[in-house]
Amino acid sequence: METSAAMDIEEQPSPNNNSNNLKRFGLKNSIQTNFDDDYVFQITPKDDWSSMAVSLSTNTVKLYSPERGQYYGECKGHYATINQILFSDASNSHVLSSCSSDGTIRAWDTRTFKQVSSINAGPSQEVFSFSFGGPGGNLIAAGCKSQILFWDWRNKKQIACLEESHVEDVTQVHFVHEEQSKLISTSVDGLICTFDTTGDINDDDHLESVINVGTSIAKVGIFGDNCQKLWCLTHIETLGIWDWKNGTNEVNLSDARGLASESWNLDQVDYFVDCQYSKEAEKLWVIGGTNAGALGYFPVNYKGLATIGGAEAILEGGHTSVVRSVLPMSRFHGGLAPSSVSSGVFGWTGGEDGRLCCWLSDDSTQINQSRITSSMTMKPEKTRKKKRHQPY
């Protein structure tokens, strides 16, 4: 069952002057995805931003309007944790794909919410990540238990299995947008591998480079003008930046949480959710959160002296627990939503409290009702620290 509520926030003088660029964004509305103890894992938008998909710990995917928060329907079929969701490109934009610890990659028609196809990775297998690409754009790569599997998505036929490059769970696979034949994989074994997927794919001939991060890798992203840089967040909350083409480490912030905690006046940063890059602003932010549900956008200086700057955006008062996903809509903060959809909206967040929260942006027409320019009058209740649930 879906419920939503609008919140009006009063403004107070700001106690935090550590950044002239600091903005506190107001809560437009929140949606409780269920009345059970479900988590929001991931939020991802359709290519035209007419809908957004939300994966939940109940092994379902729900769809909403990113503009109004209207509930459209749900896709049900997985019987284990959904680890990633992804819409197809504009040529097949109504198709949503999902991978799961049940060992399958499933495709759904979001017009009918029905499953239209399924790929099975095999008995006792789990699929932690997947990506579409390849030289002809016809490959699906999947990160599994120490293996990377490949299928031709047109006929669902498995064409390759890489099993010598990683020795533990493969947490991420990414085809490089500007070089579709290149695949980057990461793993709990601490390795970042780059493969050329041209021709008959195998470990011996197609592994191009290996970067040893030294600890279990949670999430990576490719950024920069020529897609040559790669940010890397680990399961122990460190942050690194690499040139993935030549294998050089440019930034190594082993105390990233400590640096971020010193860069705002809220509770200490307990974890990182994601990184976001804006081409327009030429900026990279690491998004840190507290166990009580507050979020901060912290700029990462990777040119010259590597450091984390003062929080430039704070989202506070919407969540009461760990935040798992951030979907920015404002182009200045890494979002790609068209202005017709994003006008007045900063973005959406989802967390372990089962809530979806919509945040107002700087140019919102509702700014006098719920934008936060200072500390909130409605503070989230402090919650006891707990171990995060960590699917890859």
N, C-alpha and C positions, 0 to 999 in steps of 0.2 A: 504494500500500500504506500502511496506517495503523499507526503504532506509538505507544505511549504509555508514559510512565514516571513513577512517583511520586518526589518528592524530599523528603527530610527535611532540615530546616535547623536548625542550632543557634542559640541566642541568645547575643549578646554585648552588653556595655555600649554604649550608643549614643553616638557621637561628635558627634551633631548635635543641638544644643539651640536651633536658630533658630526653632522653633515648638512651642508647648505642645500643639498639635493633631496633630503629626506621627505618622503611622502607617505602618509598613512592612508590606506584605502579603506573606504567604508563598505560594510556589508549590505548589499542590495536585498538579497533574500537567501534562504537556505532550504534545502530539500532533504528530508529524511528518507533514505532509499528503502528502508524497511524498518519494522519494529523489532526485529531480532538483532542479535549481536553480529551483524555483518560488517565487513570492512569494504571501503572503496579502494580498489587496487590501482586502476589506471583510467584516465580520461583521454580520449582521442577524438579529433574532429573529422567529419566527412570532408572531402576535397572542396566542396562548395560551401561548407560551414552551415548547411541547412539542418544538420543534426550532429550530435556528439554521442559517442558510445562510452559506457561506463562499466567496467568489469568489477564484479563483487565477489566476496569470499563465499557466497552461496552458490558459486559455480555458474552464475548467470551473467548475461550482459544486458543492460538496460539502455534505452536510447531516449534522448531528451533534445529539446530545442536549446541551442547555446544562447539564443537571443532572449527567450522568455522563460526557459526552464520547464516548458511543457513536456509532460511524459508521453512518449509515443508507443512504447511496447518493449518486449524483452525477448531475448534469444536464449533458449534453454536446451541443453543436450550434453554438456560436459559433466562428468561425474567426479572430477578432481580439480584442484586449483587451476584457474586460468592465469597464465603467466604473462601473456601479451595479447593485445588486440590491435588491429590495424585495418583501416579502410583501403580499398583498392584505389588506383588512380582514376582520373577523370573519365577514361574510356569505359570503366566498369564501376562507377562510383557508388552504386547502390549495394555493392558486395562488401561485407565486413568479414575479416578473417580473424581467427583466434587460435592460440595454441595452449596446451594444457599438460598438466602432470599425468593425465590419463593416456598420454602418448599419441594424441591426435592433433592435427591442424584442421579446423573446420571452417567452412565458408557459409555465410548466412546472407539471404536476401532481406535487406532491411525494410523492404516495402511490405513483405509478408511475415517477417521475423521467423522464417523457416530455414532449416539447414538445406543447402543445395549441393554440397560435396564434402568429402572428408578424406584425409590422408592419415594412415596409421603408421607410426614409426616402428612398430613391432612390440612384441610382448615384453613387459617389465620396463619399457622405455618411458622417459619423460621428455617433453619438449618445453624448454625454458625460454626460447627466443626463436624468431623466424624473420626472414627478410626476402623480398622479391627483387630480382635483378638478373645479372648475368649478361654476357655479350649480346644476346638477342632479346633480353628482357623476359625470358621464358622460364627462369629458374626460381625455385623456392629453396632456400637454405634454412636448415633448422639446427639449433644448438641443443644437444641432448646430453646424455650421460657419457662424457668424455669423447663423444663423437659429433661430427658435423655431417648431416645427411642432406642430399640434394635430390629434388624431383623436378621433372618437367611439369609445370602446373597445367599445361594443356591436356595431357593425357594421364596425369597423376602417376607416372612411372618413375620409380627411383633410378637414378642414373649414377650416383656416386656415394661413397661413404669414406670420410676422412677419420681415421681412428688412431693415428700415431702422433698427432701434433699436440693433443691435450691428454692429460691423465686424470682429470677430474671434470665435474659438471661444467658444460659450456654455457655461460650465463648470458652472453650476447653474441649475435651475429648481425653484421651490417654490410650490405652492398653500398659502395661509395657512390653517392649521387652523380658526381661528375665523371666517374670512371666505373661504369656498371660491371665491368669484368673483375674488379677488385672486391674481395670480401675480407672484412676484418672480423676476427672472433676474439672473445675474451673468456676467461675461465676462473674457477675457484683455484686452479693451480698457479694463478698469478701471471699467466702469459697472455700477451696480445699477439696474435698471429695474423699475417696478411697472406692471402692466397690470390693467384690468378686463376679464374674459373674458365679460361678459354680452353677448348678442346676436351679431351678425356681427363677428368679431374682425378688427381691422386696425390698422396702425401709427398712422394719422392720428387715429382717434377713441378708441382704447383705451389708449394710453400715457398714464399718469397722472403719473408723476414719474421723474426721473433723478437719481441720486447719482453723483458722480464721485469715486471713491476715489483715482485717480491712478496705480494700478499693477495688475498682473494679479491677479485674484481667484481664490483656490483653493477656498474653502469658506465658506458662511454658514449661520447658523441663527437661527430666530426664537424668542424667549423672553420671559419676563415674564408678569405676571398677565393682561394683556389682549393678549398677543402683539404688542406694539407695538415692542419693541426687537429689534434685529438685530445679532448679532456677525459679524465679518468677518475671516477669516484670508487673507493674501495669499501669493503665491508667493515673496515675499522675507521671509516670516516676521514681518510686522507684524500688529498686532491693533487693530481699531477696533470701536466700538459706535455704532450709529446708531438714531435714532427714524425708522423707515422711513415712517411716516405723514406726518410733516412735513419729513423730509429733513435733520434736524439731526444733526450729529456730536457725540456726547457724550463719547467716549473715543478718543484717537488715540495708541497706544503704538508709536512707530516703532522703539524699541529693546526690544521685548518679550522677545526672546531674552536680551539682556543682563540685563534685570531678573530674568528667571526664573533665569538662571545664578547670580546673586548670592543667590538665595533657597534654595539647598541646598548641601551640601558635596560633591556628586558632580561629574563632569566637566561642562563647559559644555553648555548646552542647544543642540543643533544644529538642531532643527526642532520644529514643532508638529504634532501629530496631529489634534487636534479640540478642540472646547469642549463642556462638559457643563453643563447647568443643572438644579438641583434645586428644584422648587416647594416641597417640604417644608422644605428648609433656606434657601430664597430665596437661593441662592448660584450663582455662575457660576465654573467652573474652566476654565483653559486647560491642556491636557495637552501637556507638552513631553517630548522624548526625546533620548537621545544615540545616536551612531552605534554604540555598543556594546550598545544594547538596553535601557537603564534608562529608566523613565518616572516623571514626577512630575505630581501634580495641584496646580496653582498657582491659588489663589483670585484672582479679578479684582475689585478694588474699583472699581465704576463709579458709586458714589454719593459725591459729594464729590471729594476728590483722587484722580485715577485712578492706580492703581498695581497691581503684581502682588505678592502676598504670599508668605510662606514656604510651601514645599511642605507640603501637609497629608496627602498619601499618596504613598508611593514603592513602585514595583513594580520589583524588581531581581533579577537572577539567572535569569530565564527565557529571555530572548532574547539572541542574539549579534549582532544586526544591527538595522537600522532597523525600528521598529514602525509599521505602516500603519493599524491599526484597533484601537479599544477598544470593547468592549461591556460597559458597567456593568450589573450586576444589582441591586446594593444601591440602594434608593430614596434613601438619603441622598446618594449620589454620582451622581444623575441617572438611575439605572436604573428600570425599570418592571416588573421581574419579580415575580410573586406570591411571598409568603413561603414557600409550599410548594416552590417551585423554587429560590429564591435563598438559602434558609437555609444559612449557612456558606460561601457563595460570594460574593466581591466582584465577579467578572466575568471576561471573557475578552479576550485580546489576540492579535493576529496580525501577523506581520512578514515582512521580506524574507529571513529565515532559513527560511521555510516552516513555521514552528512556530505552533501554537495553544497558548496557555498559559492555564490556569485558576488563579485566585488566590483564596486563602481570605480571608474577611471577619473582622471583629472577633468575631462571635458563633459562629464555627465550633467544632464539637465536636472538630475535629482540631487545635485551636489549639496544643496542646502538642507536636504533631509537626512542623508546618511553617509556622506563622505566624512572620513576622519582626517583631520589635519593635526590632531594632537592625541593625547592619551584618551583611551576609551573610558566612558563612564560605566560601561558594562564589562567588567573584567571576567575572563574565564576562570572558573574555579580551579584551584591547584589540584592536580591529580598526582597520585603516587607514581614514581618511576616504575616502568615495567619494561621487560624485554620486548623489543619489537619483533613482530612476526615478519620473517624475512624470506619470502619466495623471491627468486631471482627476477 
